[in-house]
Amino acid sequence: MDVLAIVATALWAMLPAYVPNNAAVLAGGGRPIDGGRSWGGRRLLGDGKTWRGTAAGTLAGTALALALNAVYEPVAATLGVVADPFPVVAGLGLALGAMVGDIGASFLKRRTGRERGAAFPGLDQLDFVVGALALATLFAPEWALATFRPSVLVAVVVITPLLHVVTNGIAYALGLKDEPW
């Protein structure tokens, strides 16, 4: 597989995981998942992790996977994507996994004394990738293993931090985020 096909496949396959956290920011607010509880004098997660944001993010990512399936043939052929269409459970796994990965990172941030919005380089850029890949593999193992071959995984790990910095910078400039990371 050539480099462009690897990059196209990585971006295509990860789109349902890239969207949930952005959708959660837009739909956020509401009841925090941790219910305000603390552990060791620090909040478990904080006010930024809400049930409404998690549900909205998961629904947005899953819906995107289904929408991508609707345009799969012409777009995948044009871009050189080497992946099968998303099984519904793969789309759900990618979307929910992205949210779970981000929630896990929030828990780790609180345990290390970081406040909401504080930077945690590396973790901030790849937390949702780990969660998305884990749940997609759990929910749709055949699809995930066929799609995320080693070369595609390398592309995901290289491309994702770059996309993360750019999209967060845009969201910050638009006033949708309080910090640019």
C-alpha positions in Angstrom: 0.0 0.0 0.0 1.4 3.4 -0.9 1.8 6.3 1.5 -1.2 8.2 0.2 -3.5 5.1 0.6 -2.2 4.6 4.1 -2.9 8.2 5.1 -6.3 8.1 3.4 -7.2 4.9 5.2 -6.0 6.2 8.5 -8.0 9.4 8.2 -11.1 7.6 6.9 -11.1 4.9 9.5 -10.5 7.4 12.4 -13.1 10.0 11.4 -15.8 8.5 13.7 -13.3 8.8 16.6 -12.1 12.3 15.6 -15.6 13.9 15.8 -17.0 12.8 19.2 -15.0 15.1 21.5 -15.8 18.1 19.3 -19.5 17.3 19.3 -19.3 16.9 23.1 -17.9 20.4 23.4 -20.7 21.8 21.3 -23.4 19.9 23.1 -21.8 19.9 26.5 -23.1 21.1 29.8 -25.5 19.3 32.0 -24.9 16.8 34.8 -21.2 15.8 35.3 -20.5 12.1 35.0 -18.7 12.1 38.4 -21.7 13.7 40.1 -19.3 16.2 41.8 -17.6 13.4 43.7 -13.9 13.6 44.7 -11.2 11.1 45.5 -8.1 12.1 47.4 -9.3 15.7 47.7 -9.7 16.0 43.9 -12.6 15.7 41.6 -12.9 12.3 39.9 -13.3 13.9 36.4 -14.6 17.5 36.7 -17.5 19.5 35.3 -16.2 19.1 31.7 -17.2 15.4 31.4 -21.0 15.3 31.2 -23.5 12.7 30.4 -25.0 14.9 27.7 -21.6 15.6 26.0 -20.7 11.9 26.1 -24.0 10.8 24.6 -23.9 13.6 21.9 -20.3 12.7 21.0 -21.0 9.0 20.8 -24.1 9.6 18.6 -22.3 12.0 16.4 -19.4 9.6 15.8 -21.6 6.7 15.1 -23.8 8.7 12.8 -20.7 9.9 10.9 -19.7 6.2 10.4 -23.1 5.5 8.9 -22.9 8.6 6.7 -19.4 7.5 5.5 -20.9 4.1 4.6 -23.4 5.9 2.4 -20.7 7.5 0.3 -18.1 4.7 0.7 -17.8 3.5 -2.9 -17.1 6.7 -4.8 -15.1 8.4 -2.0 -13.1 5.4 -0.9 -12.2 4.7 -4.6 -11.2 8.3 -5.2 -9.1 8.7 -2.1 -7.6 5.2 -2.3 -9.0 4.0 1.1 -8.1 0.4 1.7 -10.7 -0.5 4.4 -14.2 -2.1 4.4 -17.2 0.0 5.2 -17.9 0.5 9.0 -20.0 -2.2 10.7 -22.4 -0.3 13.0 -20.6 -1.8 16.0 -17.2 -0.5 14.7 -18.6 3.0 14.4 -20.1 2.8 17.9 -16.8 1.4 19.2 -14.7 4.2 17.7 -17.1 6.9 18.9 -17.7 5.6 22.4 -14.1 4.6 22.7 -13.0 8.1 21.9 -15.2 9.4 24.7 -14.1 6.8 27.2 -10.4 7.5 26.3 -10.9 11.2 27.0 -12.7 10.4 30.2 -9.9 8.2 31.3 -7.4 11.0 30.5 -9.4 13.4 32.6 -9.3 10.9 35.5 -5.5 10.7 35.1 -5.1 14.5 34.9 -7.1 14.9 38.2 -4.9 12.2 39.9 -1.7 14.1 38.9 -3.0 17.4 40.2 -3.8 19.0 36.9 -6.8 21.3 36.7 -9.5 21.2 34.0 -8.1 22.4 30.7 -4.4 22.0 31.9 -2.1 20.6 29.2 -0.8 17.0 29.4 1.3 16.6 26.3 1.0 13.2 24.6 -2.0 12.2 26.7 -4.1 15.0 25.4 -3.4 14.1 21.8 -3.7 10.3 21.9 -6.1 9.4 24.8 -9.1 9.1 22.6 -7.2 7.1 20.0 -6.3 4.4 22.5 -9.9 4.3 23.7 -11.3 4.3 20.1 -9.0 1.5 18.9 -9.6 -0.6 22.0 -13.4 -0.5 21.8 -13.5 -0.8 18.0 -11.3 -3.9 18.4 -13.5 -5.3 21.2 -16.8 -4.6 19.3 -15.7 -5.4 15.8 -12.4 -7.4 16.0 -12.3 -8.6 12.4 -12.9 -5.2 10.9 -10.5 -3.4 13.3 -7.7 -5.9 12.7 -8.1 -5.7 8.9 -8.4 -1.9 8.9 -5.7 -0.9 11.4 -2.7 -2.7 10.0 0.7 -1.6 11.4 1.3 1.0 8.7 -2.2 2.5 9.3 -1.6 2.6 13.0 1.7 4.4 12.6 -0.1 7.0 10.3 -2.8 7.4 13.0 -0.2 8.0 15.7 1.7 10.6 13.6 -1.3 12.4 12.0 -3.6 12.6 15.1 -1.4 14.9 17.2 -1.0 17.3 14.3 -4.8 17.3 13.6 -5.4 17.8 17.4 -3.2 20.9 17.6 -4.7 22.4 14.5 -8.4 21.7 15.3 -8.0 22.8 19.0 -6.3 26.0 17.8 -9.3 26.7 15.5 -11.8 26.0 18.3 -9.9 28.3 20.6 -9.8 31.1 18.0 -13.6 30.7 17.5 -14.2 30.9 21.2 -15.4 27.3 21.5 -12.6 26.3 23.9 -11.0 28.1 26.8 -7.5 26.9 26.0 -5.7 26.2 22.7 -4.7 22.5 23.5 
